[in-house]
Every structure is written in C-alpha cells, then in structure tokens.
Amino acid sequence: MAESHPMEGQTNKKGKKPQVGHLKMVVIHDLKSDTITSMVEKNISKESIIDSDLSTSYIHLKDIVKEHRGCNSFDLI
C-alpha cells in the first residue's frame, strides 16, 4: 500500500507526476478477494483512490473506497 503525490518536473510514460509519500507493507497468507478486501478495509481510508492491476482478487475494492482503477500492469509503469 502506498500513498503518492505529484513531483515537480518528473513524469511517467503517461505524463503523470508520481511520488510515493508513505508505504505500508502487510503480510497476507493468500491472494483471495476476501483477504485483500479485509486488509484494505482495515488499513485504507474510504476516501482513497486505488490503482491496481486487473486481478480478480480486487473485485470488491470499488465498494469500500472512493474509486478503484484497474488497468494493465504495464500501464502503471
């Protein structure tokens, strides 16, 4: 889980300005949707926007945060 903010003068392939502000790592024992949803509910603000890959494990994230944007993993770089 990471919080990011725009950085002046730097952009990625899409012209966006990424910067990681805070990073939190949590150990989980599986990649099931229920496990991931539970961790997000406990650790992420309901006003958050989540960018992720298209894993089916993230199917319920749209119900617990402001916005969930799934995209091809290569588009996130």
C-alpha positions as CSV (number, residue, x, y, z in Angstrom):
1,M,0.0,0.0,0.0
2,A,1.5,3.3,-1.0
3,E,0.4,7.0,-0.9
4,S,1.6,9.0,-3.8
5,H,1.8,12.7,-4.7
6,P,2.8,14.5,-7.9
7,M,6.5,15.5,-8.0
8,E,7.6,18.7,-9.8
9,G,9.5,18.1,-13.1
10,Q,9.2,14.3,-13.3
11,T,6.6,12.3,-15.3
12,N,6.0,8.7,-16.2
13,K,5.1,7.4,-19.7
14,K,1.6,8.9,-19.5
15,G,2.9,12.3,-18.4
16,K,1.8,11.9,-14.8
17,K,4.0,13.1,-11.9
18,P,4.3,10.2,-9.4
19,Q,5.9,10.3,-5.9
20,V,5.5,7.9,-3.1
21,G,4.7,9.6,0.2
22,H,4.0,6.7,2.5
23,L,4.5,3.0,2.1
24,K,2.9,0.3,4.3
25,M,3.5,-3.4,3.8
26,V,1.2,-6.1,5.3
27,V,1.8,-9.9,5.2
28,I,-1.1,-11.8,3.9
29,H,-1.4,-15.6,3.6
30,D,-3.3,-15.8,0.4
31,L,-4.4,-13.7,-2.5
32,K,-8.2,-14.3,-2.1
33,S,-10.6,-11.5,-2.6
34,D,-11.9,-11.7,1.0
35,T,-8.4,-11.5,2.4
36,I,-7.4,-8.5,0.3
37,T,-10.8,-6.7,0.9
38,S,-10.4,-7.2,4.7
39,M,-6.9,-5.7,4.7
40,V,-7.9,-2.7,2.6
41,E,-10.9,-2.0,4.9
42,K,-8.6,-2.1,8.0
43,N,-5.7,0.0,6.5
44,I,-7.0,2.3,3.8
45,S,-9.2,5.4,4.1
46,K,-12.7,5.2,2.5
47,E,-11.8,8.4,0.6
48,S,-8.8,6.7,-1.2
49,I,-8.3,6.0,-4.9
50,I,-6.7,2.7,-5.6
51,D,-4.8,2.0,-8.8
52,S,-4.1,-1.7,-9.3
53,D,-3.7,-4.4,-12.0
54,L,-6.7,-6.4,-13.2
55,S,-6.6,-9.2,-10.7
56,T,-10.0,-10.7,-9.8
57,S,-8.9,-10.5,-6.2
58,Y,-9.6,-6.8,-6.3
59,I,-13.3,-7.1,-7.4
60,H,-14.8,-5.7,-4.2
61,L,-12.4,-2.7,-3.8
62,K,-14.8,-0.4,-5.6
63,D,-17.3,-1.0,-2.9
64,I,-15.1,0.1,0.0
65,V,-13.0,3.0,-1.4
66,K,-13.8,6.2,-3.3
67,E,-12.5,4.8,-6.6
68,H,-10.7,1.7,-7.8
69,R,-9.0,1.9,-11.1
70,G,-7.8,-1.4,-12.5
71,C,-5.5,-1.4,-15.5
72,N,-2.9,-3.5,-17.3
73,S,0.2,-3.8,-15.1
74,F,2.4,-2.3,-17.8
75,D,0.3,0.8,-17.9
76,L,1.2,1.5,-14.3
77,I,4.9,1.9,-15.1
